[in-house]
Amino acid sequence: MLTHRLVTFALIGIVAAAGGCDLKGTMEKKVPKPLKQVLSSGETGTGKGAGSAAPVVNLNAMVDIVSPKVNEVFGVGDEVAFRASVKLPQGGVAQDAHDKAKEKYDLVWTLFKDDAKQGLQVGRGNSAKKKLDAGSYRVELNLIVGNRKAVKNVLFRVVHRVVGRVMDATGAGQAGVDLVLTDLEGSKKISQAKTDNKGDFFIETPPSGSYSLRPKMAGCSFYPYNRIVKFVQPPALQEFRAIKGEIIDVKLTGDAQSDENIEFVCPLQQAYLKFLVKSEAKPTGIESSLITIEKDQEKPIPLDDVSDQVATKREFGPEGTLIKVQVPAVMASGPSETTYRLRVTVVDAEKNSFSAEAPVAMKYNVMRCFKTTLDEAVSLQGKGQFEQAIKTYRVMEKFREKVDNPAPFAKFMEKSTFNRGLAAIQMLLLKPPDERHELVLLNHALTDFAAASAANKADTNAVLFTGLANHLLENYKLAVSSYNKVLNSDPKMAAARELRALANLKIVERQIRAARHAIEKLEPTAKEVGGLAGKLVATSDALKKNTVMPEFMEAVDDFTEAIQANPEEQNLRKSRKAILKMAYDLNKSEANVVDVREYLRKNVGKKLQAKEMGIPLLAMETSTIPVRDMALGIDSAKFVRK
């Protein structure tokens, strides 16, 4: 032992003299290997004699955590494998050559969740397994050899996740595809991932709720465009197909020339779908839909192709695709307010499908749709485009049929229904008087005015135009009945006064014509002539007294009121003057029974001519009374409801 120390001191002196302060470096360079072994043995151990101490071993260098990897991510429900690698030196690790029991080592796995200070032992030995809840973890591995210990730590996470695969057109996995998880509206990114070399992916998702998962890769389009996903256990495999091709510049515009996306959309709205396809395979088919979210699921509403001519349809040309489309009425049966995304799916010649969406979502509000459609129809009606206005008002009726609760839209519908009937009247009044008798259109108008009156019992304008519709249908007594109701409510309404006067003149004309017709059907014998003459005179006198003269006088009064409202209108004055003269002449004239009997005797066996019988009433022609066109007597445009 003494010799050992003397050698040591001597060598230290030599090294110090040769190397200055760098004893370690000088020893490495200057000291022979046998002496290095002498200098390094025995002093840091616990042996009892020279030659019995083992080398000092670094335990930390002997052990490593193979699994999990640093910051590795596992899915909830997965079994996390804990594995260690231990490499013993060939000479062992015991510090005491007489205590070989210390060659034995122990591995202890302890798990710490989040920031917990107290850990949970999950196993002993080279490996362990455990299923874990979501969270951030630190696993601690302790290597214990006798009274010595080495510690290793690894951080990892366990998350809720969605798994899936992206394949190319052949079914092989597509590597390098980005997967993005967002909220259902696509406005907030939640997480993202990328497919591995096999096309598989694993993406983190919140533990509850539904989300949109969409693949992205330059030069490719995908089908489906996205998937609505949520965390489930065990996880459902989400698959996508990548196709080399792109659908770009997807738009829904208001007209064929515009490139501006529609901001709002409504049921039965017509628009123009535009996009450009770049694909290796020839495109052969198109599907377009508006997509909204209901109960955490996508609800597609397919758009109808309503292209009616070459100018409104162009498919897959170098300038892109142009298709005139219409939104189905079924949209009104959905939510009253939401947003829609425009999605286009193209099918190519190899029967691959791929999709794209317009970059801007469209808003939908059913109340706004009722209002804007009413405004559009009113505008058309104001421009004299009555047929188109009627079609637009009918769109509102289809809205009403589809909505779950039509009550909030009652005011819009009352205006629409009335205006639709009014547009029919206006359209007919533009025609010559002898071409206005269109049964279908007028009956529709009567139905509309009846509905307006039912919705509001005090709606005198609906009653007025009910009268006008019956007037055009030549239902003059029904027309007068409606005019009477209006005038009971508003005695000064000039339009109702003039219309009632015209209707009464038609009633008189029709009754005189009926009396003539009845007489001209008679074939009296010579014996019947005497009694028949008296009856005919009495009948004509009764008709004059009970119908014709009262109708004439009411017409005079009505024209008088109309003149007061329109003092500059000379046609009204002419009509009143002519009626007064005809009434005066009729009242002054008398039918002579003798003259009538003589006429009958002369025409026994012949066809009778009522005008020539000598009865002044039957010879009267009310059609000679000058009246202005009824269309001039009513300013229908001011009755349009906005």
Secondary structure, DSSP 4 states (H G I P E B T S, - for coil): -HHHHHHHHHHHHHHHHHHTT-HHHHHHHHS-HHHHHHHHSSSSS--SSTT-BPPP--GGGTEEEEESPTTEEEETTSEEEEEEEE---TT-S-SBTT-GGGG-EEEEEEEEETT-SS-EEEEESSEEEEE--SEEEEEEEEEEETTEEEEEEEEEEEE-EEEEEEE-TTS-B-TT-EEEEE-TTS-SEEEEEE--TTSEEEEE--SSS-EEEEEE-TTEEEESS-EEE---SSPPEEEEEEEEEEEEEEEEESSTT--PBPSB--TT-EEEEEEEEEESSPEEEEEEEEEEEETTEEEEEEPEE---SGGGEEEEETTEEEEEEE--GGGGGS-SEEEEEEEEEEEETT--EEEEE-SS-EEEEHHHHHHHHHHHHHHHHHTT-HHHHHHHHHHHHHHHHHSS--GGGHHHHHHHHHHHHHHHHHHHHTS-GGG---HHHHHHHHHHHHHHHHH-TT-HHHHHHHHHHHHHTT-HHHHHHHHHHHHHH-TT-HHHHHHHHHHHHHHHHHHHHHHHHHHHT----GGGHHHHHHHHHHHHHHHIIIIIHHHHHHHHHHHHHHHHH-TT-HHHHHHHHHHHHHHHHHHH----HHHHHHHHHHTTTS---GGGSS-HHHH--GGGS----GGGG--GGGG---
